[in-house]
Amino acid sequence: MLNGDVIEGEQWRWSDNPLAETLIAMADPNRAAEICLRLTQSEDEDSAECGAIAAVALLEEHPHAYPAFGPATAATRAHRGTHIRSYADDLDALISAADEGDHTVH
């Protein structure tokens, strides 16, 4: 039942990035990276931008999953939309920072 800004006893709010928030909540960031990849490969610029923005948010939240975001970064960089390609720089910076912080033995 809707009562002001409360739905069934839960406080709700608007989100700047509902896709990213949904993907961050997934138990498997690698699977979320695959979803971002599919979106960034889309010729539809709105879908591709959503995928790129979500990938940035996911990498900020799950830096340990950076290897899974290489393909989404490449797809973002290769997209025909200039404003979408600009997100690749953000992804590169996040991947680089995560890689520098990863001192595990492989």
C-alpha positions as CSV (number, residue, x, y, z in Angstrom):
1,M,0.0,0.0,0.0
2,L,1.3,3.4,-0.9
3,N,1.3,5.9,2.0
4,G,3.4,9.0,1.3
5,D,6.8,7.8,0.6
6,V,6.4,4.4,2.3
7,I,5.5,1.3,0.3
8,E,4.4,-1.7,2.4
9,G,6.4,-0.5,5.4
10,E,9.6,0.1,3.4
11,Q,11.2,3.5,2.9
12,W,11.9,4.0,-0.8
13,R,14.0,6.5,-2.7
14,W,14.8,7.5,-6.2
15,S,18.1,6.1,-7.5
16,D,20.6,7.8,-9.8
17,N,21.6,4.4,-11.1
18,P,19.0,1.6,-10.4
19,L,20.7,-0.8,-12.8
20,A,24.1,-0.5,-11.0
21,E,22.4,-0.8,-7.6
22,T,20.6,-4.0,-8.8
23,L,23.8,-5.5,-10.2
24,I,25.9,-4.6,-7.1
25,A,23.4,-6.5,-5.1
26,M,24.0,-9.6,-7.1
27,A,26.1,-12.3,-5.4
28,D,28.3,-12.7,-8.4
29,P,30.1,-9.6,-9.7
30,N,31.5,-11.6,-12.6
31,R,28.0,-12.3,-13.8
32,A,27.2,-8.7,-13.4
33,A,30.2,-7.8,-15.5
34,E,28.8,-10.1,-18.3
35,I,25.5,-8.1,-18.2
36,C,27.4,-4.9,-18.4
37,L,29.3,-6.3,-21.4
38,R,26.1,-7.2,-23.2
39,L,24.7,-3.7,-22.6
40,T,27.9,-1.9,-23.7
41,Q,27.9,-3.9,-26.9
42,S,24.4,-2.6,-27.7
43,E,24.1,-0.2,-30.7
44,D,21.4,1.5,-28.7
45,E,23.3,4.4,-27.0
46,D,21.0,4.5,-24.0
47,S,21.5,0.8,-23.3
48,A,25.3,1.0,-23.9
49,E,25.6,4.1,-21.6
50,C,23.6,2.3,-18.8
51,G,26.0,-0.7,-19.1
52,A,29.1,1.6,-19.0
53,I,27.8,3.5,-16.0
54,A,26.9,0.3,-14.2
55,A,30.4,-1.1,-14.9
56,V,32.0,1.9,-13.4
57,A,29.8,1.6,-10.3
58,L,30.4,-2.1,-10.0
59,L,34.2,-1.7,-10.2
60,E,34.0,1.0,-7.5
61,E,32.1,-1.4,-5.3
62,H,33.9,-4.7,-6.2
63,P,37.5,-3.8,-7.2
64,H,38.6,-7.4,-6.7
65,A,36.5,-8.4,-9.7
66,Y,38.4,-6.2,-12.1
67,P,39.6,-9.0,-14.4
68,A,35.9,-9.7,-15.4
69,F,35.5,-6.1,-16.6
70,G,38.2,-6.2,-19.3
71,P,35.7,-7.1,-22.0
72,A,33.2,-4.5,-21.0
73,T,35.9,-1.9,-21.0
74,A,37.0,-3.0,-24.5
75,A,33.4,-2.8,-25.7
76,T,32.9,0.6,-24.1
77,R,36.1,1.9,-25.8
78,A,35.0,0.5,-29.2
79,H,31.5,1.9,-29.1
80,R,30.5,4.3,-31.8
81,G,29.2,6.9,-29.3
82,T,31.8,9.3,-28.2
83,H,30.2,10.0,-24.9
84,I,30.1,6.2,-24.2
85,R,33.7,5.8,-25.1
86,S,34.6,8.4,-22.5
87,Y,33.5,5.9,-19.8
88,A,36.4,3.6,-20.9
89,D,38.9,6.0,-19.3
90,D,37.1,5.7,-15.9
91,L,37.0,1.9,-16.3
92,D,40.8,1.9,-17.2
93,A,41.6,4.0,-14.1
94,L,39.6,1.8,-11.8
95,I,41.1,-1.4,-13.3
96,S,44.6,0.0,-13.0
97,A,44.0,1.0,-9.4
98,A,42.6,-2.4,-8.5
99,D,45.4,-4.1,-10.3
100,E,48.0,-2.1,-8.4
101,G,46.3,-3.0,-5.1
102,D,46.1,-6.8,-6.0
103,H,49.2,-8.3,-4.5
104,T,47.9,-11.9,-4.4
105,V,50.0,-14.7,-5.9
106,H,48.4,-16.1,-9.0
